[in-house]
Amino acid sequence: MSRSLAICHLFPELLNLYGDGGNILTLAKRLEWRGIEARIREVRVGDVPSFSDADIVFIGGGSDREQRIVCEKLLAQKAELKAYTEDGGALLAVCGGYQLLGHSYVMGEETLEGLSLVDLYTDRGSPRLIGNIAIESDVSPQPIVGYENHGGRTHLGPGVTPLGRVAFGHGNDGESGSEGCLEKSIVGTYIHGPLLPKNPGVADWVIARALERRYGSADLEPLDDEEELAANEVMYHRLMSHQEKD
Ligand code: GLN
């Protein structure tokens, strides 16, 4: 049976920091290499997103200004997005997108209301948390590596599992040692880079959740990830040996 997944890319023209769009390319390629069709839908400002036939939803990172615009648009679709994630729909959210998953993003005097899909909230701190990052996570056999740049500090509710533990860098708040969130088929993370090209384990985790929901099982054929894993390993070892050059 030929398989096909619909990937919904939310607001690519606004939320596309540090190559976040590369996450979509990675998902599409990893599907294509396995003979699975990838149908990519870009939802731009002015479009009304529909999640009823989506298999993977991606939301990237952006500045506070861009987040404000996106937030307003997405709040109008809050119920539909909640129904999608409650049904096990896969959602990958990076940085600004990750912050929007929570109840609120407090920016000094102003508070942006979030989607409340995950029990977390974010407030803005100083200094910005910037630099390369590596975390250990159950979703990936390899450490997850990438880059972070955020003023927000994200605080997870008591029942929320982090995506992983910080091995190098800052993560959710620079203090707790936790990074990102993992709930049902939702992954939230501060990791840009983009995230997926160097972290094929995360890409396949998302794809597997989408295939299970759509077809009942993932049945994921392994790929030759030699180059991806070499890139991941070089970065991980560079960071862990503290020889990082910014
Ligand atoms: N505007 C948010 C912050 O600074 C997110 C930035 C980003 O997506 N890199 O915390």
py3Dmol code that shows the C-alpha trace and the ligand (Angstrom):
import py3Dmol

protein = """\
ATOM      1  CA  MET A   1       0.000   0.000   0.000  1.00  0.00           C
ATOM      2  CA  SER A   2       1.433   3.412  -0.868  1.00  0.00           C
ATOM      3  CA  ARG A   3       1.500   5.773   2.088  1.00  0.00           C
ATOM      4  CA  SER A   4       1.216   9.532   2.220  1.00  0.00           C
ATOM      5  CA  LEU A   5       1.457  12.126   4.995  1.00  0.00           C
ATOM      6  CA  ALA A   6       0.296  15.751   5.067  1.00  0.00           C
ATOM      7  CA  ILE A   7       2.716  18.202   6.693  1.00  0.00           C
ATOM      8  CA  CYS A   8       1.256  21.523   7.762  1.00  0.00           C
ATOM      9  CA  HIS A   9       3.895  24.282   8.009  1.00  0.00           C
ATOM     10  CA  LEU A  10       2.494  27.168   9.990  1.00  0.00           C
ATOM     11  CA  PHE A  11       3.475  30.723   9.035  1.00  0.00           C
ATOM     12  CA  PRO A  12       6.766  29.962   7.239  1.00  0.00           C
ATOM     13  CA  GLU A  13       7.115  33.601   6.195  1.00  0.00           C
ATOM     14  CA  LEU A  14       7.153  34.781   9.833  1.00  0.00           C
ATOM     15  CA  LEU A  15       8.577  31.921  11.858  1.00  0.00           C
ATOM     16  CA  ASN A  16      11.746  30.837  10.100  1.00  0.00           C
ATOM     17  CA  LEU A  17      14.730  31.643  12.297  1.00  0.00           C
ATOM     18  CA  TYR A  18      18.055  29.854  11.921  1.00  0.00           C
ATOM     19  CA  GLY A  19      16.914  27.671   9.049  1.00  0.00           C
ATOM     20  CA  ASP A  20      13.802  26.282  10.733  1.00  0.00           C
ATOM     21  CA  GLY A  21      12.352  25.616   7.269  1.00  0.00           C
ATOM     22  CA  GLY A  22      15.044  22.931   6.921  1.00  0.00           C
ATOM     23  CA  ASN A  23      12.998  20.822   9.308  1.00  0.00           C
ATOM     24  CA  ILE A  24      10.278  20.526   6.668  1.00  0.00           C
ATOM     25  CA  LEU A  25      12.828  19.553   3.996  1.00  0.00           C
ATOM     26  CA  THR A  26      14.213  16.875   6.288  1.00  0.00           C
ATOM     27  CA  LEU A  27      10.798  15.403   7.025  1.00  0.00           C
ATOM     28  CA  ALA A  28       9.900  15.425   3.326  1.00  0.00           C
ATOM     29  CA  LYS A  29      13.183  13.781   2.282  1.00  0.00           C
ATOM     30  CA  ARG A  30      13.037  11.093   4.948  1.00  0.00           C
ATOM     31  CA  LEU A  31       9.505  10.238   3.819  1.00  0.00           C
ATOM     32  CA  GLU A  32      10.441  10.292   0.139  1.00  0.00           C
ATOM     33  CA  TRP A  33      13.486   8.025   0.709  1.00  0.00           C
ATOM     34  CA  ARG A  34      11.076   5.483   2.174  1.00  0.00           C
ATOM     35  CA  GLY A  35       8.614   5.752  -0.698  1.00  0.00           C
ATOM     36  CA  ILE A  36       6.102   7.725   1.399  1.00  0.00           C
ATOM     37  CA  GLU A  37       4.532  10.762  -0.248  1.00  0.00           C
ATOM     38  CA  ALA A  38       4.949  14.079   1.597  1.00  0.00           C
ATOM     39  CA  ARG A  39       2.235  16.659   0.966  1.00  0.00           C
ATOM     40  CA  ILE A  40       3.463  19.995   2.283  1.00  0.00           C
ATOM     41  CA  ARG A  41       0.933  22.708   3.062  1.00  0.00           C
ATOM     42  CA  GLU A  42       2.201  26.146   3.922  1.00  0.00           C
ATOM     43  CA  VAL A  43      -0.232  28.164   5.994  1.00  0.00           C
ATOM     44  CA  ARG A  44       0.519  31.870   5.629  1.00  0.00           C
ATOM     45  CA  VAL A  45      -0.907  34.892   7.384  1.00  0.00           C
ATOM     46  CA  GLY A  46      -4.384  35.414   5.945  1.00  0.00           C
ATOM     47  CA  ASP A  47      -4.940  31.653   5.385  1.00  0.00           C
ATOM     48  CA  VAL A  48      -7.189  29.773   7.766  1.00  0.00           C
ATOM     49  CA  PRO A  49      -5.344  26.664   8.899  1.00  0.00           C
ATOM     50  CA  SER A  50      -7.189  23.360   8.970  1.00  0.00           C
ATOM     51  CA  PHE A  51      -5.820  20.474  10.974  1.00  0.00           C
ATOM     52  CA  SER A  52      -8.494  17.933  10.125  1.00  0.00           C
ATOM     53  CA  ASP A  53      -6.380  16.018   7.608  1.00  0.00           C
ATOM     54  CA  ALA A  54      -2.916  16.994   8.904  1.00  0.00           C
ATOM     55  CA  ASP A  55      -0.433  14.319   9.971  1.00  0.00           C
ATOM     56  CA  ILE A  56       2.440  16.539  11.121  1.00  0.00           C
ATOM     57  CA  VAL A  57       2.164  20.183  12.142  1.00  0.00           C
ATOM     58  CA  PHE A  58       5.332  22.287  12.344  1.00  0.00           C
ATOM     59  CA  ILE A  59       5.737  25.719  13.868  1.00  0.00           C
ATOM     60  CA  GLY A  60       9.113  27.456  13.910  1.00  0.00           C
ATOM     61  CA  GLY A  61      10.727  30.279  15.843  1.00  0.00           C
ATOM     62  CA  GLY A  62      10.507  34.015  15.438  1.00  0.00           C
ATOM     63  CA  SER A  63      11.076  37.332  17.119  1.00  0.00           C
ATOM     64  CA  ASP A  64       8.671  38.593  19.768  1.00  0.00           C
ATOM     65  CA  ARG A  65       7.102  40.870  17.152  1.00  0.00           C
ATOM     66  CA  GLU A  66       6.404  37.996  14.768  1.00  0.00           C
ATOM     67  CA  GLN A  67       5.166  35.830  17.605  1.00  0.00           C
ATOM     68  CA  ARG A  68       2.594  38.461  18.493  1.00  0.00           C
ATOM     69  CA  ILE A  69       1.123  38.315  14.968  1.00  0.00           C
ATOM     70  CA  VAL A  70       1.138  34.526  14.845  1.00  0.00           C
ATOM     71  CA  CYS A  71      -0.323  34.213  18.299  1.00  0.00           C
ATOM     72  CA  GLU A  72      -3.354  36.247  17.350  1.00  0.00           C
ATOM     73  CA  LYS A  73      -3.950  34.126  14.236  1.00  0.00           C
ATOM     74  CA  LEU A  74      -3.474  30.811  16.006  1.00  0.00           C
ATOM     75  CA  LEU A  75      -5.654  31.624  18.986  1.00  0.00           C
ATOM     76  CA  ALA A  76      -8.582  31.746  16.571  1.00  0.00           C
ATOM     77  CA  GLN A  77      -7.789  28.104  15.719  1.00  0.00           C
ATOM     78  CA  LYS A  78      -7.062  26.980  19.277  1.00  0.00           C
ATOM     79  CA  ALA A  79      -9.942  24.484  19.550  1.00  0.00           C
ATOM     80  CA  GLU A  80      -9.079  22.787  16.234  1.00  0.00           C
ATOM     81  CA  LEU A  81      -5.403  22.515  17.125  1.00  0.00           C
ATOM     82  CA  LYS A  82      -6.280  21.123  20.556  1.00  0.00           C
ATOM     83  CA  ALA A  83      -8.597  18.529  18.999  1.00  0.00           C
ATOM     84  CA  TYR A  84      -5.743  17.536  16.661  1.00  0.00           C
ATOM     85  CA  THR A  85      -3.163  17.065  19.437  1.00  0.00           C
ATOM     86  CA  GLU A  86      -5.667  15.344  21.777  1.00  0.00           C
ATOM     87  CA  ASP A  87      -6.251  12.871  18.967  1.00  0.00           C
ATOM     88  CA  GLY A  88      -2.493  12.135  18.972  1.00  0.00           C
ATOM     89  CA  GLY A  89      -1.617  14.428  16.058  1.00  0.00           C
ATOM     90  CA  ALA A  90       2.131  15.061  15.778  1.00  0.00           C
ATOM     91  CA  LEU A  91       3.202  18.634  16.472  1.00  0.00           C
ATOM     92  CA  LEU A  92       6.772  19.911  16.389  1.00  0.00           C
ATOM     93  CA  ALA A  93       7.263  23.416  17.749  1.00  0.00           C
ATOM     94  CA  VAL A  94      10.593  25.256  17.891  1.00  0.00           C
ATOM     95  CA  CYS A  95      11.506  28.181  20.143  1.00  0.00           C
ATOM     96  CA  GLY A  96       8.908  30.930  19.538  1.00  0.00           C
ATOM     97  CA  GLY A  97       6.500  28.193  18.417  1.00  0.00           C
ATOM     98  CA  TYR A  98       7.324  26.182  21.530  1.00  0.00           C
ATOM     99  CA  GLN A  99       6.537  29.166  23.759  1.00  0.00           C
ATOM    100  CA  LEU A 100       3.124  29.476  22.078  1.00  0.00           C
ATOM    101  CA  LEU A 101       2.207  25.924  23.169  1.00  0.00           C
ATOM    102  CA  GLY A 102       1.950  27.098  26.765  1.00  0.00           C
ATOM    103  CA  HIS A 103      -0.549  29.190  28.684  1.00  0.00           C
ATOM    104  CA  SER A 104       1.271  32.477  28.277  1.00  0.00           C
ATOM    105  CA  TYR A 105       4.419  34.334  27.291  1.00  0.00           C
ATOM    106  CA  VAL A 106       5.031  37.201  29.662  1.00  0.00           C
ATOM    107  CA  MET A 107       7.060  39.949  27.981  1.00  0.00           C
ATOM    108  CA  GLY A 108       7.519  42.576  30.663  1.00  0.00           C
ATOM    109  CA  GLU A 109       4.304  44.596  30.795  1.00  0.00           C
ATOM    110  CA  GLU A 110       2.699  42.642  28.010  1.00  0.00           C
ATOM    111  CA  THR A 111       1.414  39.063  28.216  1.00  0.00           C
ATOM    112  CA  LEU A 112       0.695  37.004  25.121  1.00  0.00           C
ATOM    113  CA  GLU A 113      -1.947  34.381  25.670  1.00  0.00           C
ATOM    114  CA  GLY A 114      -0.803  30.977  24.432  1.00  0.00           C
ATOM    115  CA  LEU A 115      -2.596  27.933  23.068  1.00  0.00           C
ATOM    116  CA  SER A 116      -2.542  26.008  26.391  1.00  0.00           C
ATOM    117  CA  LEU A 117      -1.806  22.748  24.591  1.00  0.00           C
ATOM    118  CA  VAL A 118       0.828  21.888  27.206  1.00  0.00           C
ATOM    119  CA  ASP A 119       0.945  22.908  30.870  1.00  0.00           C
ATOM    120  CA  LEU A 120       3.817  25.380  30.696  1.00  0.00           C
ATOM    121  CA  TYR A 121       4.393  29.115  30.596  1.00  0.00           C
ATOM    122  CA  THR A 122       7.227  31.409  29.577  1.00  0.00           C
ATOM    123  CA  ASP A 123       8.499  34.695  30.915  1.00  0.00           C
ATOM    124  CA  ARG A 124      11.265  36.865  29.575  1.00  0.00           C
ATOM    125  CA  GLY A 125      14.592  37.031  31.348  1.00  0.00           C
ATOM    126  CA  SER A 126      17.973  38.602  30.892  1.00  0.00           C
ATOM    127  CA  PRO A 127      20.450  37.907  29.427  1.00  0.00           C
ATOM    128  CA  ARG A 128      19.293  36.070  26.328  1.00  0.00           C
ATOM    129  CA  LEU A 129      20.309  32.419  26.362  1.00  0.00           C
ATOM    130  CA  ILE A 130      22.437  32.029  23.250  1.00  0.00           C
ATOM    131  CA  GLY A 131      24.781  29.392  21.901  1.00  0.00           C
ATOM    132  CA  ASN A 132      25.180  25.809  20.872  1.00  0.00           C
ATOM    133  CA  ILE A 133      23.291  23.179  22.813  1.00  0.00           C
ATOM    134  CA  ALA A 134      23.326  19.405  23.311  1.00  0.00           C
ATOM    135  CA  ILE A 135      20.757  17.390  25.217  1.00  0.00           C
ATOM    136  CA  GLU A 136      20.124  13.724  26.023  1.00  0.00           C
ATOM    137  CA  SER A 137      16.601  12.598  25.208  1.00  0.00           C
ATOM    138  CA  ASP A 138      14.604   9.372  25.095  1.00  0.00           C
ATOM    139  CA  VAL A 139      13.217  10.255  21.664  1.00  0.00           C
ATOM    140  CA  SER A 140      16.638   9.970  20.001  1.00  0.00           C
ATOM    141  CA  PRO A 141      19.334   7.294  20.275  1.00  0.00           C
ATOM    142  CA  GLN A 142      21.939  10.056  19.715  1.00  0.00           C
ATOM    143  CA  PRO A 143      22.236  13.267  21.733  1.00  0.00           C
ATOM    144  CA  ILE A 144      20.213  16.089  20.170  1.00  0.00           C
ATOM    145  CA  VAL A 145      22.445  18.976  19.064  1.00  0.00           C
ATOM    146  CA  GLY A 146      21.671  22.462  17.764  1.00  0.00           C
ATOM    147  CA  TYR A 147      21.589  26.153  18.524  1.00  0.00           C
ATOM    148  CA  GLU A 148      19.482  28.239  20.887  1.00  0.00           C
ATOM    149  CA  ASN A 149      18.784  31.971  21.144  1.00  0.00           C
ATOM    150  CA  HIS A 150      15.937  33.025  23.390  1.00  0.00           C
ATOM    151  CA  GLY A 151      15.079  35.637  25.959  1.00  0.00           C
ATOM    152  CA  GLY A 152      12.190  33.499  27.203  1.00  0.00           C
ATOM    153  CA  ARG A 153      12.470  31.181  30.196  1.00  0.00           C
ATOM    154  CA  THR A 154      10.024  28.313  29.956  1.00  0.00           C
ATOM    155  CA  HIS A 155       8.633  26.702  33.101  1.00  0.00           C
ATOM    156  CA  LEU A 156       7.040  23.261  32.838  1.00  0.00           C
ATOM    157  CA  GLY A 157       4.013  22.285  34.927  1.00  0.00           C
ATOM    158  CA  PRO A 158       4.564  19.456  37.429  1.00  0.00           C
ATOM    159  CA  GLY A 159       3.181  16.717  35.175  1.00  0.00           C
ATOM    160  CA  VAL A 160       5.061  17.709  32.023  1.00  0.00           C
ATOM    161  CA  THR A 161       8.022  15.686  30.791  1.00  0.00           C
ATOM    162  CA  PRO A 162      10.933  17.629  29.322  1.00  0.00           C
ATOM    163  CA  LEU A 163      12.175  16.608  25.888  1.00  0.00           C
ATOM    164  CA  GLY A 164      15.557  15.979  27.485  1.00  0.00           C
ATOM    165  CA  ARG A 165      18.309  16.931  29.913  1.00  0.00           C
ATOM    166  CA  VAL A 166      20.826  19.619  29.020  1.00  0.00           C
ATOM    167  CA  ALA A 167      24.349  18.276  28.517  1.00  0.00           C
ATOM    168  CA  PHE A 168      25.693  21.573  27.144  1.00  0.00           C
ATOM    169  CA  GLY A 169      23.964  24.948  26.859  1.00  0.00           C
ATOM    170  CA  HIS A 170      20.919  26.447  28.590  1.00  0.00           C
ATOM    171  CA  GLY A 171      17.625  24.757  27.664  1.00  0.00           C
ATOM    172  CA  ASN A 172      14.250  25.807  29.106  1.00  0.00           C
ATOM    173  CA  ASP A 173      15.430  28.351  31.638  1.00  0.00           C
ATOM    174  CA  GLY A 174      19.189  28.086  32.041  1.00  0.00           C
ATOM    175  CA  GLU A 175      18.794  26.636  35.543  1.00  0.00           C
ATOM    176  CA  SER A 176      16.637  23.548  35.762  1.00  0.00           C
ATOM    177  CA  GLY A 177      18.695  21.441  33.343  1.00  0.00           C
ATOM    178  CA  SER A 178      15.551  20.562  31.415  1.00  0.00           C
ATOM    179  CA  GLU A 179      15.048  21.284  27.730  1.00  0.00           C
ATOM    180  CA  GLY A 180      11.828  21.321  25.765  1.00  0.00           C
ATOM    181  CA  CYS A 181       8.669  19.366  26.435  1.00  0.00           C
ATOM    182  CA  LEU A 182       7.285  16.022  25.347  1.00  0.00           C
ATOM    183  CA  GLU A 183       3.612  15.261  25.680  1.00  0.00           C
ATOM    184  CA  LYS A 184       1.526  12.830  23.656  1.00  0.00           C
ATOM    185  CA  SER A 185       2.878  13.424  20.116  1.00  0.00           C
ATOM    186  CA  ILE A 186       3.898  17.003  20.832  1.00  0.00           C
ATOM    187  CA  VAL A 187       7.576  17.987  20.859  1.00  0.00           C
ATOM    188  CA  GLY A 188       8.459  21.510  21.945  1.00  0.00           C
ATOM    189  CA  THR A 189      12.084  22.627  21.954  1.00  0.00           C
ATOM    190  CA  TYR A 190      14.363  25.641  21.898  1.00  0.00           C
ATOM    191  CA  ILE A 191      16.692  23.873  19.470  1.00  0.00           C
ATOM    192  CA  HIS A 192      17.162  25.494  16.056  1.00  0.00           C
ATOM    193  CA  GLY A 193      19.906  24.686  13.670  1.00  0.00           C
ATOM    194  CA  PRO A 194      17.627  23.549  12.071  1.00  0.00           C
ATOM    195  CA  LEU A 195      16.793  20.747  14.465  1.00  0.00           C
ATOM    196  CA  LEU A 196      16.054  17.755  12.269  1.00  0.00           C
ATOM    197  CA  PRO A 197      18.915  17.447   9.720  1.00  0.00           C
ATOM    198  CA  LYS A 198      21.504  16.710  12.421  1.00  0.00           C
ATOM    199  CA  ASN A 199      19.094  14.804  14.608  1.00  0.00           C
ATOM    200  CA  PRO A 200      17.512  12.083  12.478  1.00  0.00           C
ATOM    201  CA  GLY A 201      16.271  10.293  15.604  1.00  0.00           C
ATOM    202  CA  VAL A 202      13.952  13.214  16.338  1.00  0.00           C
ATOM    203  CA  ALA A 203      12.757  13.363  12.723  1.00  0.00           C
ATOM    204  CA  ASP A 204      11.929   9.656  12.760  1.00  0.00           C
ATOM    205  CA  TRP A 205      10.194   9.914  16.134  1.00  0.00           C
ATOM    206  CA  VAL A 206       7.833  12.521  14.668  1.00  0.00           C
ATOM    207  CA  ILE A 207       7.329  10.549  11.445  1.00  0.00           C
ATOM    208  CA  ALA A 208       6.670   7.337  13.390  1.00  0.00           C
ATOM    209  CA  ARG A 209       3.956   9.007  15.524  1.00  0.00           C
ATOM    210  CA  ALA A 210       2.277  10.335  12.367  1.00  0.00           C
ATOM    211  CA  LEU A 211       2.387   6.964  10.595  1.00  0.00           C
ATOM    212  CA  GLU A 212       1.028   5.140  13.649  1.00  0.00           C
ATOM    213  CA  ARG A 213      -1.890   7.516  13.873  1.00  0.00           C
ATOM    214  CA  ARG A 214      -2.643   7.388  10.136  1.00  0.00           C
ATOM    215  CA  TYR A 215      -1.904   3.720   9.374  1.00  0.00           C
ATOM    216  CA  GLY A 216      -1.930   1.925  12.734  1.00  0.00           C
ATOM    217  CA  SER A 217       1.795   1.137  12.678  1.00  0.00           C
ATOM    218  CA  ALA A 218       4.962   2.989  11.761  1.00  0.00           C
ATOM    219  CA  ASP A 219       6.902   0.265   9.951  1.00  0.00           C
ATOM    220  CA  LEU A 220       9.837   2.637   9.432  1.00  0.00           C
ATOM    221  CA  GLU A 221      12.513   1.345   7.135  1.00  0.00           C
ATOM    222  CA  PRO A 222      15.990   2.333   8.461  1.00  0.00           C
ATOM    223  CA  LEU A 223      17.919   4.847   6.331  1.00  0.00           C
ATOM    224  CA  ASP A 224      21.625   5.286   5.748  1.00  0.00           C
ATOM    225  CA  ASP A 225      22.254   8.150   8.176  1.00  0.00           C
ATOM    226  CA  GLU A 226      26.034   8.027   8.085  1.00  0.00           C
ATOM    227  CA  GLU A 227      26.465  11.709   7.181  1.00  0.00           C
ATOM    228  CA  GLU A 228      23.779  12.979   9.537  1.00  0.00           C
ATOM    229  CA  LEU A 229      25.202  10.989  12.416  1.00  0.00           C
ATOM    230  CA  ALA A 230      28.752  12.117  11.643  1.00  0.00           C
ATOM    231  CA  ALA A 231      27.600  15.763  11.780  1.00  0.00           C
ATOM    232  CA  ASN A 232      25.809  15.084  15.044  1.00  0.00           C
ATOM    233  CA  GLU A 233      28.807  13.347  16.573  1.00  0.00           C
ATOM    234  CA  VAL A 234      31.308  16.049  15.592  1.00  0.00           C
ATOM    235  CA  MET A 235      29.149  18.733  17.185  1.00  0.00           C
ATOM    236  CA  TYR A 236      28.436  16.728  20.309  1.00  0.00           C
ATOM    237  CA  HIS A 237      32.100  15.970  20.926  1.00  0.00           C
ATOM    238  CA  ARG A 238      33.159  19.509  20.176  1.00  0.00           C
ATOM    239  CA  LEU A 239      30.708  20.844  22.731  1.00  0.00           C
ATOM    240  CA  MET A 240      31.438  18.247  25.365  1.00  0.00           C
ATOM    241  CA  SER A 241      35.171  18.821  25.108  1.00  0.00           C
ATOM    242  CA  HIS A 242      34.448  22.556  25.475  1.00  0.00           C
ATOM    243  CA  GLN A 243      36.425  23.391  22.368  1.00  0.00           C
ATOM    244  CA  GLU A 244      33.534  25.293  20.924  1.00  0.00           C
ATOM    245  CA  LYS A 245      34.499  28.345  18.888  1.00  0.00           C
ATOM    246  CA  ASP A 246      31.665  30.860  18.496  1.00  0.00           C
TER     247      ASP A 246
END
"""
ligand_1 = """\
10
LIG
N 11.079 35.566 20.822
C 11.384 34.448 21.612
C 12.463 34.687 22.665
O 13.347 35.490 22.458
C 11.750 33.288 20.700
C 12.984 33.542 19.891
C 13.276 32.427 18.917
O 12.371 31.833 18.332
N 14.559 32.185 18.692
O 12.415 34.055 23.690
"""
view = py3Dmol.view(width=600, height=400)
view.addModel(protein, "pdb")
view.setStyle({"model": 0}, {"cartoon": {"style": "trace"}})
view.addModel(ligand_1, "xyz")
view.setStyle({"model": 1}, {"stick": {}})
view.zoomTo()
view.show()
